[in-house]
């Protein structure tokens, strides 16, 4: 029994000695001037990121207006074209034959009408025959105009300034109305398209500004809501939302991105991100209190700009040290700088 009490006494003596050593060590440390931040709850709009893609506002699938074999293909993917530029030429011999036939019929109608004009003066023909010849002339002119227009459709041209993105036929293929030949889009007028569930649609208004993150670009882009689908897609039960994008270098159609959709306003406890120390898997901050810096274990959330959300470990109003935190020791005396 005597041995037991002796052991307890020695342990208590050792603990007191270690406590005195720690206090003497802290007392020997100089006071460090620090800056502090009063932790406070601040209103912040929570956001939900939705996946989407960059699309061109002007995009067209070019088709032939008449049937014919592709004789010549001038447009390849990546080619920049101007409005009216020739993209492909079709072989339309049947339509050319109609033009020749229309010219012959018009020539005959013109000769008949000229003869009726001379006869009507001498009253050698009736008014009825004169009017019939004049009508045949007008029909011939209209027939030739129609045939020449159809021949013009053999030249497939660009509907607007843009770039060819896809080639869907080749020389020798049969082109016809309804069968795509190529796709063209404008590379300068772009927008971001995303499919949003109904729960997120309430926070979006026409003309609203929203942040878009493009995977291949470092900076965020501010986009403007320009179109909201009035009905949901029956398969996905989502609504298509389109946002106009500004002209940005490196922005191209087809790029992957995310748009930040506002959900609800919450009060979050924010502190400067520089105040948080990471040691292994632990996150720590120093709290300035009664002239000392006390180490506090915290749990943080996401980062917002230069601040970070603190989920637990400190309370609103506590003074968080924001400067020289790596030089501090738990319990060290500090001087708060304005």
C-alpha positions in Angstrom: 0.0 0.0 0.0 2.8 2.4 0.8 4.4 1.7 -2.6 1.1 2.5 -4.3 0.8 6.0 -2.6 4.4 6.6 -3.4 3.8 5.9 -7.1 0.7 8.2 -7.2 2.7 11.0 -5.6 5.5 10.7 -8.2 3.0 10.8 -11.1 1.3 13.9 -9.7 4.7 15.5 -9.1 5.7 14.7 -12.7 2.5 16.2 -14.1 2.8 19.4 -12.1 6.4 19.7 -13.2 5.4 19.3 -16.9 2.6 21.9 -16.5 5.0 24.3 -14.9 7.5 23.7 -17.8 4.8 24.4 -20.4 3.7 27.6 -18.6 7.3 28.7 -18.3 7.9 28.0 -22.0 4.8 30.0 -23.1 5.8 32.8 -20.8 9.2 32.9 -22.5 7.6 33.3 -25.9 7.3 36.9 -27.2 3.9 38.5 -27.7 3.1 38.6 -31.4 1.0 41.3 -33.1 -1.9 39.8 -35.0 -5.0 40.8 -36.9 -8.3 39.3 -36.2 -11.6 38.8 -37.9 -14.9 38.7 -36.0 -16.7 35.6 -37.1 -20.2 36.5 -38.2 -23.2 35.0 -39.9 -23.6 36.6 -43.4 -26.5 36.1 -45.9 -25.4 34.1 -48.9 -27.3 32.7 -51.8 -26.7 28.9 -52.1 -26.1 27.7 -55.6 -26.6 24.5 -57.5 -24.3 23.7 -60.4 -26.0 22.2 -63.5 -24.1 20.6 -66.4 -24.6 22.1 -69.9 -22.8 22.8 -73.1 -21.9 25.8 -75.4 -24.0 25.9 -78.6 -24.2 28.3 -81.5 -27.2 30.6 -81.6 -27.2 30.4 -85.4 -27.0 26.8 -86.6 -28.4 25.4 -89.8 -28.7 22.0 -91.5 -28.3 22.7 -95.2 -30.3 20.6 -97.6 -30.9 20.5 -101.4 -34.1 22.0 -102.7 -34.1 19.8 -105.7 -33.0 16.2 -106.5 -29.7 15.5 -108.2 -26.3 13.9 -108.0 -23.6 15.9 -106.1 -21.2 17.0 -108.8 -18.9 19.2 -106.7 -18.3 19.6 -102.9 -16.5 22.8 -102.0 -17.2 22.9 -98.2 -15.1 20.8 -95.7 -15.5 20.8 -91.9 -13.7 23.9 -90.5 -14.1 26.0 -93.6 -15.2 29.6 -92.9 -17.8 30.7 -95.4 -19.7 33.9 -96.2 -23.4 34.2 -96.9 -24.1 33.1 -100.5 -20.8 31.2 -100.9 -21.1 28.1 -103.0 -21.0 24.9 -100.9 -22.0 22.2 -103.4 -23.2 21.9 -107.0 -25.7 19.3 -108.2 -26.2 17.6 -111.6 -29.8 18.6 -112.6 -30.0 17.7 -116.3 -33.8 17.0 -116.1 -34.4 20.5 -114.8 -32.1 22.0 -117.5 -34.2 20.3 -120.1 -37.3 22.0 -118.6 -35.5 25.3 -119.0 -34.8 24.6 -122.7 -38.4 23.5 -123.2 -39.7 26.7 -121.4 -37.6 28.9 -123.6 -38.9 27.3 -126.8 -42.5 27.6 -125.6 -41.9 31.3 -124.7 -40.3 32.0 -128.1 -43.3 30.5 -129.8 -45.7 32.5 -127.6 -43.9 35.7 -128.3 -44.1 35.2 -132.1 -47.8 34.4 -131.9 -48.5 37.5 -129.8 -46.5 39.8 -132.2 -48.6 38.4 -135.1 -51.8 39.0 -133.2 -50.8 42.5 -132.5 -50.5 43.2 -136.2 -53.7 41.5 -137.0 -55.7 43.3 -134.4 -54.8 46.6 -135.9 -56.2 45.7 -139.3 -59.1 43.9 -137.5 -58.1 40.6 -139.2 -58.4 38.7 -135.9 -60.8 38.8 -133.0 -60.2 40.3 -129.6 -60.6 36.9 -128.1 -57.7 35.4 -130.1 -55.5 38.4 -129.2 -56.2 38.0 -125.5 -55.5 34.2 -125.7 -52.1 34.9 -127.4 -51.3 37.5 -124.7 -52.2 35.0 -122.0 -50.0 32.3 -123.6 -47.1 34.8 -123.5 -47.5 35.4 -119.8 -47.7 31.7 -119.1 -44.5 31.1 -121.1 -42.7 33.8 -119.2 -43.8 32.4 -115.8 -42.8 28.9 -116.9 -39.3 30.0 -117.9 -38.9 31.9 -114.6 -39.9 28.8 -112.6 -37.5 26.5 -114.6 -34.6 28.9 -114.2 -35.3 29.2 -110.5 -35.2 25.4 -110.2 -31.9 25.3 -112.0 -30.5 27.9 -109.6 -31.2 25.4 -106.8 -28.5 23.2 -108.2 -26.1 25.7 -106.5 -26.2 25.0 -102.8 -25.0 28.1 -101.0 -24.4 29.2 -97.4 -27.4 30.8 -95.7 -25.2 33.0 -93.4 -21.7 33.8 -92.4 -20.3 30.8 -90.4 -18.2 27.7 -90.3 -18.9 24.3 -91.7 -19.1 21.8 -88.8 -20.2 18.6 -90.5 -20.1 17.1 -93.9 -23.0 14.7 -94.5 -22.7 13.7 -98.2 -20.0 13.3 -100.8 -19.5 13.6 -104.6 -21.7 11.2 -106.3 -24.3 10.9 -103.6 -27.9 11.6 -104.5 -29.2 14.9 -102.9 -32.9 15.5 -102.4 -35.2 17.7 -100.3 -35.1 16.5 -96.7 -31.7 14.8 -97.0 -29.0 16.9 -95.2 -25.8 17.8 -97.1 -23.9 19.6 -94.3 -24.2 21.6 -91.1 -23.1 25.2 -90.6 -23.1 27.4 -87.6 -21.9 30.9 -86.5 -18.8 30.7 -84.4 -19.2 34.2 -82.9 -22.8 34.1 -81.6 -22.7 31.5 -78.8 -24.9 30.6 -75.9 -24.9 28.1 -73.0 -27.7 25.5 -72.9 -28.6 23.4 -69.8 -31.5 21.1 -68.8 -32.9 22.2 -65.4 -35.3 20.3 -63.2 -38.5 22.1 -62.2 -37.2 22.6 -58.6 -34.5 24.9 -59.9 -36.6 26.7 -62.5 -38.3 29.0 -59.9 -35.1 31.0 -59.2 -34.5 31.9 -62.9 -35.9 34.9 -64.7 -35.6 36.2 -68.2 -32.6 38.6 -68.4 -31.0 37.4 -65.2 -27.2 37.2 -65.0 -25.7 33.8 -64.1 -22.2 32.5 -63.7 -21.0 29.9 -66.2 -17.8 27.8 -65.7 -16.3 26.4 -68.9 -14.0 23.4 -68.3 -11.3 24.7 -70.7 -11.4 28.3 -69.4 -9.9 29.6 -66.2 -12.2 32.5 -65.5 -16.0 32.4 -64.9 -18.2 33.9 -67.6 -21.3 36.0 -66.9 -24.2 34.9 -69.1 -27.7 36.3 -69.6 -30.8 34.2 -69.6 -32.4 34.6 -73.0 -34.8 31.7 -73.3 -36.7 29.4 -70.9 -38.6 26.4 -72.3 -42.3 26.7 -71.4 -42.8 22.9 -71.3 -40.7 20.1 -70.0 -39.0 17.4 -72.0 -41.3 14.3 -71.7 -38.4 11.9 -71.4 -36.1 13.8 -68.9 -38.8 16.0 -67.2 -36.4 18.9 -67.5 -36.7 22.4 -69.0 -34.1 23.8 -71.4 -32.6 27.1 -70.4 -30.5 29.1 -72.8 -28.1 31.9 -71.8 -26.4 34.3 -74.2 -22.6 34.3 -73.8 -20.3 37.3 -74.4 -17.4 37.1 -76.9 -14.5 35.4 -75.1 -11.2 34.1 -76.5 -11.1 30.3 -76.5 -14.9 29.9 -76.3 -16.2 27.4 -78.9 -19.3 25.5 -79.7 -19.5 22.1 -78.1 -17.5 22.9 -74.9 -18.6 21.4 -71.6 -19.5 23.6 -68.7 -21.6 24.2 -65.6 -24.0 27.0 -64.7 -24.5 28.2 -61.1 -28.3 28.3 -60.4 -29.5 30.2 -57.3 -31.5 28.2 -54.9 -32.1 29.9 -51.6 -30.5 32.4 -49.3 -28.9 31.1 -46.1 -26.9 32.6 -43.3 -23.3 31.2 -43.3 -20.5 31.6 -40.8 -17.6 32.9 -42.9 -13.9 33.4 -42.0 -11.0 34.3 -44.2 -9.5 31.2 -45.8 -6.0 32.3 -44.7 -7.0 31.9 -41.1 -7.5 28.1 -41.4 -4.5 25.8 -40.7 -4.4 22.2 -42.1 -2.5 19.7 -40.1 -2.9 16.2 -41.6 -6.7 15.7 -41.7 -7.4 18.3 -39.0 -8.5 21.9 -39.7 -7.6 24.5 -37.0 -7.9 28.2 -36.3 -6.6 30.4 -33.6 -9.1 32.4 -31.4 -7.8 35.5 -29.8 -9.2 35.7 -26.2 -7.9 37.5 -23.0 -4.6 38.4 -24.7 -3.8 34.8 -25.8 -4.2 32.8 -29.0 -6.0 29.6 -28.4 -6.0 26.7 -30.9 -9.5 25.5 -31.9 -10.5 22.5 -34.0 -13.0 23.4 -36.7 -14.9 21.7 -39.5 -15.2 23.7 -42.7 -17.4 23.7 -45.8 -16.9 25.1 -49.3 -14.8 28.1 -50.2 -16.5 31.3 -51.3 -14.1 33.8 -52.9 -11.4 34.5 -50.3 -13.5 33.2 -47.4 -14.4 29.7 -46.2 -17.6 28.4 -44.5 -17.1 27.2 -40.9 -19.7 24.5 -40.1 -18.6 23.9 -36.4 -15.9 24.7 -33.9 -16.4 28.5 -33.4 -19.3 30.7 -32.6 -20.4 34.0 -34.1 -18.5 37.0 -32.6 -15.3 35.1 -31.7 -12.1 36.8 -32.8 -10.3 34.6 -35.4 -6.6 35.3 -36.0 -6.0 36.0 -39.7 -2.3 37.0 -39.7 0.9 35.1 -38.9 -1.1 32.0 -37.8 1.8 29.7 -38.6 4.1 31.5 -36.1 1.7 31.0 -33.2 1.7 28.5 -30.4 -1.4 27.4 -28.5 -1.8 29.8 -25.5 0.8 32.3 -26.7 0.2 35.9 -25.8 -0.8 38.2 -28.7 -1.4 41.9 -29.4 -4.4 42.7 -31.6 -3.6 45.2 -34.3 -6.3 47.5 -35.7 
